[in-house]
Amino acid sequence: MSLIVEQLGKRYGTTTVFSGVNLTVAPGEFIAIVGESGVGKSSLLNCLAALDDWSEGRISHAGVDLGGLSDTQRAHWRREHLGFVFQAFHVLPHLDVAQNVGLPLLLLGRPDTARVQQMLDAVGLGDLGARLPAELSGGQLQRVAIARALVHRPGLLLADEPTGNLDPGTAAQVMGVLEQQARESGAALVLVTHSTAAAARAQRVLHLTANGLQPA
C-alpha cells in the first residue's frame, strides 16, 4: 500500500509553508525527512496523516485519495491504516500499558489481548503490561507508543521526532525497535527528525525546504 504525494503545498493565508512536495513511499520502505526548524516538517506529517488540510496537490494511500474524504472518512482511514508515533508519547495516564497499546484494536471493535502481548514482547515490555505510564521511563513510554502505533498492523507509520525527548543511548534503542517493528510489519515508515543519527538509519533521507523535498 504505497503512499503517493504529488505537488503538495501548504499555506497559511499568504504565507507558504512548503510547496511542490512530491514523494512516493513503498510498503516496507523507511524514509527520513530532515530540515531547518520552522520549515514545516511536522505540518507535512500532519497532512500525510490527513490531520491537517493542504492548499494544493494530492495525497493518496493504497489508491485512496485522502483529499476526497470527509472528516469522518479520514478518521476511519486513520483508525484502520495509520500508526502515528509522537515525540510527547501521548499515552493515556489512567490506562495501564496493555490498555494503552490495545486502544487502537478496541476502537476498531476487535480487541485482541494476545496481539497486545505480542507487541509488548516485541518492544521489550512483555512483563510491564499492568504498569501505569507514571511508573515508566521516557524510553519505555516511547516503546509503548511504538507498540500502540503498530498493534493494528497499519500500512503507514508516521513518526514525528520520536527520539526528541530521549538521551542518545535510549534514542538509539528506541529507533532500533521502531525500525525493526516497521520492517517486520511491512509498513511504510516516514520519520521526521532533527537527529542525524536517527535519519542515518533510513533507506532514504530527504531535505524539506519551502520548495519541496530534495535528497539530503
C-alpha positions in Angstrom: 0.0 0.0 0.0 2.1 2.9 -1.3 1.9 6.4 -0.1 2.0 8.9 -3.1 2.3 12.6 -2.7 2.0 14.9 -5.7 2.8 18.6 -5.9 1.7 19.1 -2.3 1.6 22.7 -1.0 0.5 24.2 2.4 -0.2 27.9 3.0 -1.4 29.9 6.0 -3.0 32.9 4.4 -0.4 34.4 2.1 2.5 32.6 3.9 3.8 29.5 2.1 4.9 26.7 4.4 6.0 24.4 1.7 5.1 23.7 -2.0 5.9 21.3 -4.7 6.3 18.3 -2.4 6.5 15.0 -4.4 7.0 11.7 -2.6 6.4 8.0 -3.1 6.9 5.6 -0.2 6.6 1.9 -0.9 5.4 -0.7 1.6 8.3 -1.7 3.9 10.3 1.4 2.9 11.8 3.7 5.6 12.5 7.3 4.7 13.5 10.2 6.9 12.7 13.9 6.3 15.0 16.5 7.7 15.1 20.3 7.5 15.6 23.5 9.4 13.3 24.3 12.3 10.1 26.0 11.1 10.3 24.7 7.6 7.1 22.7 8.0 8.2 19.1 8.7 5.5 18.5 11.3 2.9 20.3 9.2 3.8 18.0 6.3 3.5 14.9 8.5 0.1 16.1 9.7 -1.0 16.5 6.1 0.2 12.9 5.4 -1.9 11.8 8.3 -4.9 13.7 7.0 -5.0 15.5 10.3 -4.5 18.9 8.6 -5.7 20.2 5.2 -3.3 21.2 2.4 -3.7 24.0 -0.1 -2.8 22.2 -3.3 -1.7 18.9 -4.6 -2.8 15.3 -3.8 -2.1 12.6 -1.3 -3.2 9.0 -1.9 -2.6 5.8 0.1 -3.3 2.4 -1.3 -5.2 4.1 -4.2 -7.4 6.2 -1.9 -7.4 10.0 -2.5 -7.2 11.4 1.1 -8.3 14.8 -0.1 -11.6 13.4 -1.3 -12.6 12.0 2.1 -14.9 13.7 4.6 -13.6 14.3 8.1 -15.4 11.2 9.3 -14.0 9.1 6.5 -10.5 10.5 7.3 -10.9 9.4 10.9 -11.9 5.9 9.8 -8.9 5.8 7.4 -6.5 6.7 10.2 -8.1 4.2 12.6 -7.6 1.4 10.1 -4.5 2.2 8.1 -2.3 4.7 10.1 0.1 4.4 13.0 1.5 7.7 14.5 4.4 7.9 16.9 4.6 11.3 18.6 7.6 13.0 20.4 5.4 13.6 23.5 4.3 9.9 23.7 0.6 10.8 24.2 -0.1 7.8 26.3 -3.3 7.9 28.5 -2.2 8.2 32.2 -5.3 6.5 33.6 -4.9 3.3 31.5 -2.2 0.7 32.1 0.4 -0.1 29.5 -1.5 -3.0 28.0 -4.7 -0.9 27.8 -2.8 1.9 26.0 -1.3 -0.5 23.5 -4.7 -2.2 22.9 -6.6 1.0 22.4 -6.4 1.0 18.5 -7.8 -2.5 18.4 -10.6 -1.5 20.9 -11.6 1.4 18.6 -11.7 -0.9 15.6 -14.0 -3.2 17.6 -11.6 -6.1 17.6 -9.9 -6.3 21.0 -7.1 -8.9 21.0 -5.1 -9.5 24.2 -2.8 -12.0 22.5 -1.8 -9.4 19.9 -1.3 -6.8 22.6 1.0 -9.1 24.5 2.8 -10.0 21.2 3.6 -6.3 20.6 4.7 -5.7 24.3 7.1 -8.6 23.9 8.3 -7.3 20.6 9.3 -3.9 22.1 10.8 -5.4 25.3 8.0 -4.6 27.7 6.4 -8.0 27.9 6.2 -8.0 31.8 5.1 -4.4 32.2 1.5 -4.6 30.8 -0.1 -3.9 34.2 2.1 -0.9 35.0 0.7 2.7 34.7 2.6 5.2 32.5 3.8 7.2 35.5 5.8 4.1 36.5 7.8 4.0 33.2 10.9 5.8 31.9 10.8 8.0 28.8 12.3 5.3 26.7 9.8 2.8 27.9 6.9 5.2 27.2 8.2 5.7 23.7 8.2 1.9 23.2 4.6 1.8 24.4 3.8 4.4 21.8 5.5 2.3 19.1 3.6 -0.8 20.2 0.4 1.1 20.1 1.1 2.5 16.7 1.7 -0.9 15.2 -0.7 -3.2 17.1 -3.4 -2.9 14.4 -0.9 -3.7 11.6 -1.2 -0.3 9.8 0.1 0.1 6.2 1.6 3.5 7.0 3.6 4.5 10.1 4.5 8.2 10.7 6.9 9.3 13.4 7.4 12.9 14.5 10.7 13.4 16.4 10.2 10.1 18.3 13.6 10.4 20.0 13.5 14.2 20.7 12.9 13.7 24.4 15.4 10.9 24.9 19.1 10.6 25.8 21.3 9.3 22.9 21.6 5.8 24.2 17.9 5.4 24.8 17.2 7.1 21.4 19.3 4.5 19.6 17.4 1.7 21.3 14.0 3.2 20.5 15.0 3.7 16.9 16.1 0.1 16.6 12.8 -1.1 17.9 10.9 1.3 15.6 12.8 0.3 12.5 12.6 -3.4 13.3 8.9 -3.5 14.0 8.1 -1.4 10.9 10.2 -3.7 8.8 8.6 -6.9 10.2 5.1 -5.5 9.7 5.8 -4.3 6.2 4.6 -0.7 7.0 5.8 2.3 5.0 7.7 4.4 7.6 8.1 8.2 7.3 10.3 9.7 10.0 10.6 13.4 10.7 13.6 14.3 12.8 16.4 16.7 13.7 18.6 13.8 14.7 21.3 12.9 12.2 21.8 9.5 14.0 18.1 8.7 13.6 18.0 9.9 10.0 21.1 7.8 9.1 19.1 4.6 9.8 16.7 5.3 6.9 16.9 3.9 3.4 16.4 7.4 2.0 16.9 10.9 3.6 15.1 13.8 2.1 15.6 17.5 3.0 12.4 19.7 3.2 12.6 23.3 2.0 9.9 25.8 1.1 10.2 24.5 -2.5 9.8 20.8 -1.8 11.8 17.7 -1.0 15.4 17.1 -2.2 17.8 14.3 -1.5 19.8 15.2 1.6 
